[in-house]
Amino acid sequence: MRLIRFGAPGAEKPGILDKTGTRRDVSASGLDYDHHFLGGNGLDQLQKWLDANDCPEVSEEERLGPPLVNPSKIVCVGLNYAQHAAESGMDVPGEPVLFFKATSAICGPNDPVIIPKKSEKTDWEIELGVVIGKEASYVSKEQAMDHVAGYLVHNDYSERAFQLEQGGQWVKGKSCDTFAPIGPALVTRDEVADPHNLRLWLKVNGEMMQDSNTSDLVFDIPHLVSYISQYMRLLPGDIISTGTPFGVGLGLNPPRYLKHGDSIELGIEGLGSCRQTAIAYEKLTESA
Ligand code: ZN
């Protein structure tokens, strides 16, 4: 199933993309894609409801919101593609590098990205996001995939000066408002034959900047779910962002960062694509 949420920010309704890719409103089911839905039998309930009901079409003009409701955490994995570690001037780590991203950074897949106040180094990172279904605590690699609900596209926006030049942990450069657009859909696990063989790409103003494949992940999804679950309980809806491949602005010579008006388009094979336009924080407040 391909789960979407649509409508104004904070007032999104649940929907699906049907087999033809048409958006359908399923809000009359009374379900929404929260902790209970993802951790319980929500998908079965939704399927039963769909079998018995017709649901209205949703206009392509409608805004898409994040395709799930308020996850408890976003756990990000750093340097999980060998070539990206090299462009960042870092070694491939012996164990997954973990860091958090504030959930308040989450926004819809096509919402504008706000270049934060005093930012000069806002950068892009296409990533495969893994959404947890069943709670995971101390799970083995063999069991790990049973705890995955599905997948989505995530742009792990990163302010490199906040992240790398201002001391402390990476979280400061990862958590600004709008730094976690997710979607367009939460694609359930059964729809993705091999999550370790998906092309992922990102363009800035039409120019291909990142073009890689999840087959290049250093630590694969079972490894990550199992590993993270040794340190914290993963709850339904939690997102593991699996790391970005080669081709971020930081790695260019000279480095290149986003500016007001830039268009960022990104997608993952089988999961869909999305587009964000960069808006400078200062321009937002000018027009407000
Ligand atoms: Zn990242």
py3Dmol code that shows the C-alpha trace and the ligand (Angstrom):
import py3Dmol

protein = """\
ATOM      1  CA  MET A   1       0.000   0.000   0.000  1.00  0.00           C
ATOM      2  CA  ARG A   2       1.058   3.597  -0.616  1.00  0.00           C
ATOM      3  CA  LEU A   3      -0.039   5.810   2.245  1.00  0.00           C
ATOM      4  CA  ILE A   4      -0.275   9.573   1.859  1.00  0.00           C
ATOM      5  CA  ARG A   5      -1.626  12.411   3.950  1.00  0.00           C
ATOM      6  CA  PHE A   6      -2.992  15.550   2.365  1.00  0.00           C
ATOM      7  CA  GLY A   7      -4.383  18.941   3.304  1.00  0.00           C
ATOM      8  CA  ALA A   8      -3.220  22.008   5.213  1.00  0.00           C
ATOM      9  CA  PRO A   9      -0.291  21.716   7.638  1.00  0.00           C
ATOM     10  CA  GLY A  10      -1.486  20.259  10.931  1.00  0.00           C
ATOM     11  CA  ALA A  11      -4.879  19.325   9.474  1.00  0.00           C
ATOM     12  CA  GLU A  12      -3.864  16.552   7.083  1.00  0.00           C
ATOM     13  CA  LYS A  13      -6.207  13.707   6.252  1.00  0.00           C
ATOM     14  CA  PRO A  14      -5.173  10.152   5.393  1.00  0.00           C
ATOM     15  CA  GLY A  15      -5.240   8.891   1.845  1.00  0.00           C
ATOM     16  CA  ILE A  16      -3.692   6.328  -0.422  1.00  0.00           C
ATOM     17  CA  LEU A  17      -2.289   6.189  -3.899  1.00  0.00           C
ATOM     18  CA  ASP A  18      -4.321   3.530  -5.663  1.00  0.00           C
ATOM     19  CA  LYS A  19      -2.952   1.081  -8.249  1.00  0.00           C
ATOM     20  CA  THR A  20      -3.175   3.742 -10.955  1.00  0.00           C
ATOM     21  CA  GLY A  21      -1.389   6.322  -8.813  1.00  0.00           C
ATOM     22  CA  THR A  22      -4.594   8.279  -8.212  1.00  0.00           C
ATOM     23  CA  ARG A  23      -4.882   9.909  -4.825  1.00  0.00           C
ATOM     24  CA  ARG A  24      -7.813   8.655  -2.753  1.00  0.00           C
ATOM     25  CA  ASP A  25      -9.298  10.052   0.454  1.00  0.00           C
ATOM     26  CA  VAL A  26      -9.683   7.380   3.148  1.00  0.00           C
ATOM     27  CA  SER A  27     -10.499   9.718   6.037  1.00  0.00           C
ATOM     28  CA  ALA A  28     -14.029   8.246   6.280  1.00  0.00           C
ATOM     29  CA  SER A  29     -12.389   5.062   7.606  1.00  0.00           C
ATOM     30  CA  GLY A  30     -11.608   6.879  10.859  1.00  0.00           C
ATOM     31  CA  LEU A  31      -8.019   5.649  10.604  1.00  0.00           C
ATOM     32  CA  ASP A  32      -4.828   7.710  10.486  1.00  0.00           C
ATOM     33  CA  TYR A  33      -1.215   6.657  10.117  1.00  0.00           C
ATOM     34  CA  ASP A  34      -0.076   6.983  13.696  1.00  0.00           C
ATOM     35  CA  HIS A  35       1.697   4.848  16.276  1.00  0.00           C
ATOM     36  CA  HIS A  36      -1.360   2.604  16.781  1.00  0.00           C
ATOM     37  CA  PHE A  37      -1.990   2.140  13.090  1.00  0.00           C
ATOM     38  CA  LEU A  38       1.616   1.259  12.237  1.00  0.00           C
ATOM     39  CA  GLY A  39       2.279  -0.847  15.338  1.00  0.00           C
ATOM     40  CA  GLY A  40      -1.012  -2.749  15.248  1.00  0.00           C
ATOM     41  CA  ASN A  41      -3.167  -4.152  12.494  1.00  0.00           C
ATOM     42  CA  GLY A  42      -3.941  -0.805  10.884  1.00  0.00           C
ATOM     43  CA  LEU A  43      -3.018  -1.944   7.400  1.00  0.00           C
ATOM     44  CA  ASP A  44      -5.384  -4.922   7.583  1.00  0.00           C
ATOM     45  CA  GLN A  45      -8.157  -2.675   8.877  1.00  0.00           C
ATOM     46  CA  LEU A  46      -7.556  -0.208   6.080  1.00  0.00           C
ATOM     47  CA  GLN A  47      -7.559  -2.959   3.461  1.00  0.00           C
ATOM     48  CA  LYS A  48     -10.884  -4.288   4.794  1.00  0.00           C
ATOM     49  CA  TRP A  49     -12.346  -0.814   4.726  1.00  0.00           C
ATOM     50  CA  LEU A  50     -11.085  -0.255   1.161  1.00  0.00           C
ATOM     51  CA  ASP A  51     -12.617  -3.554   0.039  1.00  0.00           C
ATOM     52  CA  ALA A  52     -16.016  -2.391   1.299  1.00  0.00           C
ATOM     53  CA  ASN A  53     -15.975   1.299   0.404  1.00  0.00           C
ATOM     54  CA  ASP A  54     -15.421   3.640  -2.501  1.00  0.00           C
ATOM     55  CA  CYS A  55     -13.259   6.563  -1.651  1.00  0.00           C
ATOM     56  CA  PRO A  56     -13.286   9.966  -3.289  1.00  0.00           C
ATOM     57  CA  GLU A  57     -10.453  11.150  -5.480  1.00  0.00           C
ATOM     58  CA  VAL A  58      -8.155  13.838  -4.086  1.00  0.00           C
ATOM     59  CA  SER A  59      -7.046  16.634  -6.399  1.00  0.00           C
ATOM     60  CA  GLU A  60      -3.432  16.694  -7.549  1.00  0.00           C
ATOM     61  CA  GLU A  61      -3.483  20.336  -6.445  1.00  0.00           C
ATOM     62  CA  GLU A  62      -3.838  19.395  -2.777  1.00  0.00           C
ATOM     63  CA  ARG A  63      -0.741  19.774  -0.632  1.00  0.00           C
ATOM     64  CA  LEU A  64       0.816  16.526   0.545  1.00  0.00           C
ATOM     65  CA  GLY A  65       1.801  16.400   4.203  1.00  0.00           C
ATOM     66  CA  PRO A  66       4.164  13.975   5.900  1.00  0.00           C
ATOM     67  CA  PRO A  67       2.688  10.500   5.266  1.00  0.00           C
ATOM     68  CA  LEU A  68       2.654   9.507   8.929  1.00  0.00           C
ATOM     69  CA  VAL A  69       1.644  11.184  12.194  1.00  0.00           C
ATOM     70  CA  ASN A  70       4.224  12.512  14.675  1.00  0.00           C
ATOM     71  CA  PRO A  71       6.905   9.828  14.999  1.00  0.00           C
ATOM     72  CA  SER A  72       8.696   9.720  18.356  1.00  0.00           C
ATOM     73  CA  LYS A  73      12.117  10.045  16.770  1.00  0.00           C
ATOM     74  CA  ILE A  74      14.226  10.284  13.655  1.00  0.00           C
ATOM     75  CA  VAL A  75      17.439   8.325  14.013  1.00  0.00           C
ATOM     76  CA  CYS A  76      19.918   9.220  11.311  1.00  0.00           C
ATOM     77  CA  VAL A  77      22.897   7.222  10.160  1.00  0.00           C
ATOM     78  CA  GLY A  78      26.000   9.125   9.101  1.00  0.00           C
ATOM     79  CA  LEU A  79      28.653   8.151   6.549  1.00  0.00           C
ATOM     80  CA  ASN A  80      26.826   5.021   5.427  1.00  0.00           C
ATOM     81  CA  TYR A  81      27.999   5.181   1.801  1.00  0.00           C
ATOM     82  CA  ALA A  82      31.729   4.766   1.256  1.00  0.00           C
ATOM     83  CA  GLN A  83      32.124   7.461  -1.411  1.00  0.00           C
ATOM     84  CA  HIS A  84      30.204   9.995   0.696  1.00  0.00           C
ATOM     85  CA  ALA A  85      32.463   9.350   3.686  1.00  0.00           C
ATOM     86  CA  ALA A  86      35.429  10.066   1.408  1.00  0.00           C
ATOM     87  CA  GLU A  87      33.969  13.353   0.086  1.00  0.00           C
ATOM     88  CA  SER A  88      33.326  14.408   3.686  1.00  0.00           C
ATOM     89  CA  GLY A  89      36.989  13.756   4.465  1.00  0.00           C
ATOM     90  CA  MET A  90      36.084  10.997   6.912  1.00  0.00           C
ATOM     91  CA  ASP A  91      36.780   7.265   7.104  1.00  0.00           C
ATOM     92  CA  VAL A  92      34.085   4.645   6.693  1.00  0.00           C
ATOM     93  CA  PRO A  93      33.185   3.948  10.316  1.00  0.00           C
ATOM     94  CA  GLY A  94      33.598   0.517  11.906  1.00  0.00           C
ATOM     95  CA  GLU A  95      30.124   0.811  13.446  1.00  0.00           C
ATOM     96  CA  PRO A  96      27.113   2.837  12.321  1.00  0.00           C
ATOM     97  CA  VAL A  97      27.377   6.534  13.231  1.00  0.00           C
ATOM     98  CA  LEU A  98      24.075   7.562  14.820  1.00  0.00           C
ATOM     99  CA  PHE A  99      22.644  10.991  15.437  1.00  0.00           C
ATOM    100  CA  PHE A 100      19.231  12.476  16.054  1.00  0.00           C
ATOM    101  CA  LYS A 101      17.187  14.907  14.056  1.00  0.00           C
ATOM    102  CA  ALA A 102      14.389  16.799  15.835  1.00  0.00           C
ATOM    103  CA  THR A 103      10.925  15.631  14.757  1.00  0.00           C
ATOM    104  CA  SER A 104       9.815  19.287  14.567  1.00  0.00           C
ATOM    105  CA  ALA A 105      11.875  19.450  11.354  1.00  0.00           C
ATOM    106  CA  ILE A 106       9.375  17.170   9.604  1.00  0.00           C
ATOM    107  CA  CYS A 107       7.314  18.693   6.803  1.00  0.00           C
ATOM    108  CA  GLY A 108       5.498  17.671   3.658  1.00  0.00           C
ATOM    109  CA  PRO A 109       7.474  16.314   0.710  1.00  0.00           C
ATOM    110  CA  ASN A 110       6.924  19.344  -1.515  1.00  0.00           C
ATOM    111  CA  ASP A 111       6.905  22.061   1.146  1.00  0.00           C
ATOM    112  CA  PRO A 112       9.521  24.793   0.746  1.00  0.00           C
ATOM    113  CA  VAL A 113      12.768  24.305   2.633  1.00  0.00           C
ATOM    114  CA  ILE A 114      13.622  27.323   4.762  1.00  0.00           C
ATOM    115  CA  ILE A 115      17.292  28.278   4.730  1.00  0.00           C
ATOM    116  CA  PRO A 116      17.693  29.073   8.446  1.00  0.00           C
ATOM    117  CA  LYS A 117      18.573  32.429   9.984  1.00  0.00           C
ATOM    118  CA  LYS A 118      22.303  33.138   9.570  1.00  0.00           C
ATOM    119  CA  SER A 119      22.835  30.057   7.410  1.00  0.00           C
ATOM    120  CA  GLU A 120      25.381  30.097   4.616  1.00  0.00           C
ATOM    121  CA  LYS A 121      25.869  26.347   4.299  1.00  0.00           C
ATOM    122  CA  THR A 122      22.501  24.652   3.828  1.00  0.00           C
ATOM    123  CA  ASP A 123      23.071  21.374   2.023  1.00  0.00           C
ATOM    124  CA  TRP A 124      21.008  18.498   0.603  1.00  0.00           C
ATOM    125  CA  GLU A 125      21.071  14.746   1.341  1.00  0.00           C
ATOM    126  CA  ILE A 126      18.780  12.267  -0.421  1.00  0.00           C
ATOM    127  CA  GLU A 127      18.164   9.296   1.877  1.00  0.00           C
ATOM    128  CA  LEU A 128      16.109   6.145   2.108  1.00  0.00           C
ATOM    129  CA  GLY A 129      13.952   6.426   5.238  1.00  0.00           C
ATOM    130  CA  VAL A 130      12.914   3.204   6.945  1.00  0.00           C
ATOM    131  CA  VAL A 131       9.715   3.429   8.989  1.00  0.00           C
ATOM    132  CA  ILE A 132       9.345   1.141  11.974  1.00  0.00           C
ATOM    133  CA  GLY A 133       6.203  -0.956  12.374  1.00  0.00           C
ATOM    134  CA  LYS A 134       6.384  -3.320  15.319  1.00  0.00           C
ATOM    135  CA  GLU A 135       8.328  -2.071  18.388  1.00  0.00           C
ATOM    136  CA  ALA A 136      11.962  -3.104  18.296  1.00  0.00           C
ATOM    137  CA  SER A 137      14.159  -3.673  21.325  1.00  0.00           C
ATOM    138  CA  TYR A 138      17.207  -5.956  21.175  1.00  0.00           C
ATOM    139  CA  VAL A 139      16.148  -7.547  17.911  1.00  0.00           C
ATOM    140  CA  SER A 140      18.515  -9.704  15.893  1.00  0.00           C
ATOM    141  CA  LYS A 141      19.420  -9.004  12.272  1.00  0.00           C
ATOM    142  CA  GLU A 142      17.403 -12.071  11.312  1.00  0.00           C
ATOM    143  CA  GLN A 143      14.257 -10.684  12.983  1.00  0.00           C
ATOM    144  CA  ALA A 144      14.857  -7.056  12.050  1.00  0.00           C
ATOM    145  CA  MET A 145      12.791  -6.848   8.867  1.00  0.00           C
ATOM    146  CA  ASP A 146       9.664  -7.975  10.749  1.00  0.00           C
ATOM    147  CA  HIS A 147       9.876  -4.618  12.522  1.00  0.00           C
ATOM    148  CA  VAL A 148       9.836  -2.524   9.353  1.00  0.00           C
ATOM    149  CA  ALA A 149       6.510  -1.020   8.206  1.00  0.00           C
ATOM    150  CA  GLY A 150       7.797   0.560   5.006  1.00  0.00           C
ATOM    151  CA  TYR A 151       9.916   3.153   3.278  1.00  0.00           C
ATOM    152  CA  LEU A 152       9.888   6.764   2.202  1.00  0.00           C
ATOM    153  CA  VAL A 153      12.047   9.434   0.600  1.00  0.00           C
ATOM    154  CA  HIS A 154      13.782  11.794   3.034  1.00  0.00           C
ATOM    155  CA  ASN A 155      15.893  14.838   2.291  1.00  0.00           C
ATOM    156  CA  ASP A 156      18.187  15.101   5.320  1.00  0.00           C
ATOM    157  CA  TYR A 157      18.858  18.821   4.970  1.00  0.00           C
ATOM    158  CA  SER A 158      21.999  19.809   6.825  1.00  0.00           C
ATOM    159  CA  GLU A 159      23.502  23.156   7.758  1.00  0.00           C
ATOM    160  CA  ARG A 160      27.217  22.366   7.576  1.00  0.00           C
ATOM    161  CA  ALA A 161      28.457  25.268   9.697  1.00  0.00           C
ATOM    162  CA  PHE A 162      25.932  24.470  12.450  1.00  0.00           C
ATOM    163  CA  GLN A 163      26.796  20.775  12.125  1.00  0.00           C
ATOM    164  CA  LEU A 164      30.570  20.833  11.852  1.00  0.00           C
ATOM    165  CA  GLU A 165      31.996  24.228  12.795  1.00  0.00           C
ATOM    166  CA  GLN A 166      30.096  25.263  15.900  1.00  0.00           C
ATOM    167  CA  GLY A 167      31.086  22.480  18.309  1.00  0.00           C
ATOM    168  CA  GLY A 168      28.975  19.835  19.978  1.00  0.00           C
ATOM    169  CA  GLN A 169      26.845  17.295  18.191  1.00  0.00           C
ATOM    170  CA  TRP A 170      25.583  17.142  14.615  1.00  0.00           C
ATOM    171  CA  VAL A 171      21.962  17.572  15.778  1.00  0.00           C
ATOM    172  CA  LYS A 172      22.250  21.383  15.545  1.00  0.00           C
ATOM    173  CA  GLY A 173      22.857  21.236  11.823  1.00  0.00           C
ATOM    174  CA  LYS A 174      20.094  18.725  11.192  1.00  0.00           C
ATOM    175  CA  SER A 175      17.060  19.956  13.077  1.00  0.00           C
ATOM    176  CA  CYS A 176      16.066  23.348  11.673  1.00  0.00           C
ATOM    177  CA  ASP A 177      12.422  23.769  10.658  1.00  0.00           C
ATOM    178  CA  THR A 178      11.629  22.054   7.315  1.00  0.00           C
ATOM    179  CA  PHE A 179      14.916  20.102   7.349  1.00  0.00           C
ATOM    180  CA  ALA A 180      13.043  16.772   7.149  1.00  0.00           C
ATOM    181  CA  PRO A 181      10.655  16.675   4.199  1.00  0.00           C
ATOM    182  CA  ILE A 182       9.314  13.113   3.954  1.00  0.00           C
ATOM    183  CA  GLY A 183       7.093  11.387   1.441  1.00  0.00           C
ATOM    184  CA  PRO A 184       5.499  11.563  -1.033  1.00  0.00           C
ATOM    185  CA  ALA A 185       4.109   8.278   0.305  1.00  0.00           C
ATOM    186  CA  LEU A 186       4.885   5.739   2.984  1.00  0.00           C
ATOM    187  CA  VAL A 187       5.307   2.661   0.815  1.00  0.00           C
ATOM    188  CA  THR A 188       4.684  -0.507   2.770  1.00  0.00           C
ATOM    189  CA  ARG A 189       7.353  -3.187   2.952  1.00  0.00           C
ATOM    190  CA  ASP A 190       5.451  -5.700   0.810  1.00  0.00           C
ATOM    191  CA  GLU A 191       5.544  -3.255  -2.143  1.00  0.00           C
ATOM    192  CA  VAL A 192       9.343  -3.096  -2.254  1.00  0.00           C
ATOM    193  CA  ALA A 193      10.926  -6.295  -3.548  1.00  0.00           C
ATOM    194  CA  ASP A 194      14.492  -5.373  -2.612  1.00  0.00           C
ATOM    195  CA  PRO A 195      15.147  -2.218  -0.561  1.00  0.00           C
ATOM    196  CA  HIS A 196      18.867  -2.837  -1.064  1.00  0.00           C
ATOM    197  CA  ASN A 197      18.659  -2.249  -4.794  1.00  0.00           C
ATOM    198  CA  LEU A 198      16.927   1.093  -5.292  1.00  0.00           C
ATOM    199  CA  ARG A 199      18.267   3.951  -7.347  1.00  0.00           C
ATOM    200  CA  LEU A 200      18.203   7.254  -5.457  1.00  0.00           C
ATOM    201  CA  TRP A 201      18.903  10.638  -7.000  1.00  0.00           C
ATOM    202  CA  LEU A 202      18.756  14.361  -6.320  1.00  0.00           C
ATOM    203  CA  LYS A 203      18.892  17.354  -8.643  1.00  0.00           C
ATOM    204  CA  VAL A 204      19.460  21.020  -7.863  1.00  0.00           C
ATOM    205  CA  ASN A 205      17.975  23.393 -10.449  1.00  0.00           C
ATOM    206  CA  GLY A 206      17.740  20.453 -12.848  1.00  0.00           C
ATOM    207  CA  GLU A 207      21.369  19.399 -12.460  1.00  0.00           C
ATOM    208  CA  MET A 208      21.974  15.855 -11.207  1.00  0.00           C
ATOM    209  CA  MET A 209      23.987  16.067  -7.997  1.00  0.00           C
ATOM    210  CA  GLN A 210      23.433  12.658  -6.399  1.00  0.00           C
ATOM    211  CA  ASP A 211      22.758   9.465  -8.345  1.00  0.00           C
ATOM    212  CA  SER A 212      23.447   6.228  -6.536  1.00  0.00           C
ATOM    213  CA  ASN A 213      21.892   3.000  -5.356  1.00  0.00           C
ATOM    214  CA  THR A 214      21.023   1.591  -1.948  1.00  0.00           C
ATOM    215  CA  SER A 215      23.109  -1.447  -2.921  1.00  0.00           C
ATOM    216  CA  ASP A 216      26.067   0.706  -1.849  1.00  0.00           C
ATOM    217  CA  LEU A 217      24.940   1.014   1.782  1.00  0.00           C
ATOM    218  CA  VAL A 218      27.782   0.143   4.152  1.00  0.00           C
ATOM    219  CA  PHE A 219      25.402  -1.134   6.865  1.00  0.00           C
ATOM    220  CA  ASP A 220      22.192  -2.599   5.453  1.00  0.00           C
ATOM    221  CA  ILE A 221      18.678  -2.232   6.871  1.00  0.00           C
ATOM    222  CA  PRO A 222      18.609  -5.387   9.061  1.00  0.00           C
ATOM    223  CA  HIS A 223      21.983  -4.394  10.471  1.00  0.00           C
ATOM    224  CA  LEU A 224      20.784  -0.850  11.266  1.00  0.00           C
ATOM    225  CA  VAL A 225      17.471  -1.869  12.855  1.00  0.00           C
ATOM    226  CA  SER A 226      19.186  -4.506  14.972  1.00  0.00           C
ATOM    227  CA  TYR A 227      22.091  -2.230  15.904  1.00  0.00           C
ATOM    228  CA  ILE A 228      19.960   0.763  16.894  1.00  0.00           C
ATOM    229  CA  SER A 229      17.604  -1.471  18.882  1.00  0.00           C
ATOM    230  CA  GLN A 230      20.521  -2.458  21.146  1.00  0.00           C
ATOM    231  CA  TYR A 231      20.662   1.157  22.365  1.00  0.00           C
ATOM    232  CA  MET A 232      17.054   2.360  22.322  1.00  0.00           C
ATOM    233  CA  ARG A 233      13.531   1.062  21.808  1.00  0.00           C
ATOM    234  CA  LEU A 234      12.300   1.802  18.313  1.00  0.00           C
ATOM    235  CA  LEU A 235       8.596   2.675  18.331  1.00  0.00           C
ATOM    236  CA  PRO A 236       6.051   2.361  15.525  1.00  0.00           C
ATOM    237  CA  GLY A 237       6.422   5.310  13.173  1.00  0.00           C
ATOM    238  CA  ASP A 238      10.041   6.011  14.088  1.00  0.00           C
ATOM    239  CA  ILE A 239      12.171   6.800  11.072  1.00  0.00           C
ATOM    240  CA  ILE A 240      15.669   5.499  10.487  1.00  0.00           C
ATOM    241  CA  SER A 241      17.323   7.638   7.834  1.00  0.00           C
ATOM    242  CA  THR A 242      19.923   5.374   6.337  1.00  0.00           C
ATOM    243  CA  GLY A 243      22.533   7.879   5.158  1.00  0.00           C
ATOM    244  CA  THR A 244      23.263   9.766   1.978  1.00  0.00           C
ATOM    245  CA  PRO A 245      25.394   8.800  -1.006  1.00  0.00           C
ATOM    246  CA  PHE A 246      28.098  10.814  -2.747  1.00  0.00           C
ATOM    247  CA  GLY A 247      27.252  14.210  -4.236  1.00  0.00           C
ATOM    248  CA  VAL A 248      26.355  16.645  -1.456  1.00  0.00           C
ATOM    249  CA  GLY A 249      27.299  20.339  -1.711  1.00  0.00           C
ATOM    250  CA  LEU A 250      29.941  20.012   1.007  1.00  0.00           C
ATOM    251  CA  GLY A 251      31.900  17.575  -1.152  1.00  0.00           C
ATOM    252  CA  LEU A 252      32.136  19.835  -4.210  1.00  0.00           C
ATOM    253  CA  ASN A 253      35.223  21.872  -5.000  1.00  0.00           C
ATOM    254  CA  PRO A 254      34.476  24.607  -4.185  1.00  0.00           C
ATOM    255  CA  PRO A 255      31.558  23.572  -1.934  1.00  0.00           C
ATOM    256  CA  ARG A 256      28.143  24.675  -3.130  1.00  0.00           C
ATOM    257  CA  TYR A 257      25.208  25.459  -0.876  1.00  0.00           C
ATOM    258  CA  LEU A 258      21.563  26.288  -1.376  1.00  0.00           C
ATOM    259  CA  LYS A 259      20.374  29.797  -1.994  1.00  0.00           C
ATOM    260  CA  HIS A 260      16.978  31.452  -2.074  1.00  0.00           C
ATOM    261  CA  GLY A 261      14.965  30.254  -5.054  1.00  0.00           C
ATOM    262  CA  ASP A 262      16.871  27.027  -5.696  1.00  0.00           C
ATOM    263  CA  SER A 263      14.775  24.032  -6.702  1.00  0.00           C
ATOM    264  CA  ILE A 264      15.631  20.638  -5.232  1.00  0.00           C
ATOM    265  CA  GLU A 265      14.109  17.549  -6.777  1.00  0.00           C
ATOM    266  CA  LEU A 266      14.721  14.052  -5.471  1.00  0.00           C
ATOM    267  CA  GLY A 267      13.409  10.538  -5.715  1.00  0.00           C
ATOM    268  CA  ILE A 268      13.918   6.866  -5.008  1.00  0.00           C
ATOM    269  CA  GLU A 269      13.010   4.097  -7.420  1.00  0.00           C
ATOM    270  CA  GLY A 270       9.610   2.674  -6.479  1.00  0.00           C
ATOM    271  CA  LEU A 271       8.986   5.217  -3.713  1.00  0.00           C
ATOM    272  CA  GLY A 272       8.253   8.333  -5.774  1.00  0.00           C
ATOM    273  CA  SER A 273       9.776  11.768  -6.036  1.00  0.00           C
ATOM    274  CA  CYS A 274       9.289  15.208  -4.553  1.00  0.00           C
ATOM    275  CA  ARG A 275      10.440  18.779  -5.035  1.00  0.00           C
ATOM    276  CA  GLN A 276      11.304  21.559  -2.634  1.00  0.00           C
ATOM    277  CA  THR A 277      12.033  25.225  -3.263  1.00  0.00           C
ATOM    278  CA  ALA A 278      14.527  26.979  -1.006  1.00  0.00           C
ATOM    279  CA  ILE A 279      13.363  30.113   0.764  1.00  0.00           C
ATOM    280  CA  ALA A 280      15.664  32.277   2.859  1.00  0.00           C
ATOM    281  CA  TYR A 281      14.433  32.827   6.427  1.00  0.00           C
ATOM    282  CA  GLU A 282      14.967  36.563   5.995  1.00  0.00           C
ATOM    283  CA  LYS A 283      12.627  36.652   2.978  1.00  0.00           C
ATOM    284  CA  LEU A 284       9.947  34.850   4.982  1.00  0.00           C
ATOM    285  CA  THR A 285       9.957  37.457   7.719  1.00  0.00           C
ATOM    286  CA  GLU A 286      10.076  40.309   5.174  1.00  0.00           C
ATOM    287  CA  SER A 287       6.845  39.166   3.587  1.00  0.00           C
ATOM    288  CA  ALA A 288       5.163  38.337   6.936  1.00  0.00           C
TER     289      ALA A 288
END
"""
ligand_1 = """\
1
ZN
Zn 22.124 12.282 6.402
"""
view = py3Dmol.view(width=600, height=400)
view.addModel(protein, "pdb")
view.setStyle({"model": 0}, {"cartoon": {"style": "trace"}})
view.addModel(ligand_1, "xyz")
view.setStyle({"model": 1}, {"stick": {}})
view.zoomTo()
view.show()
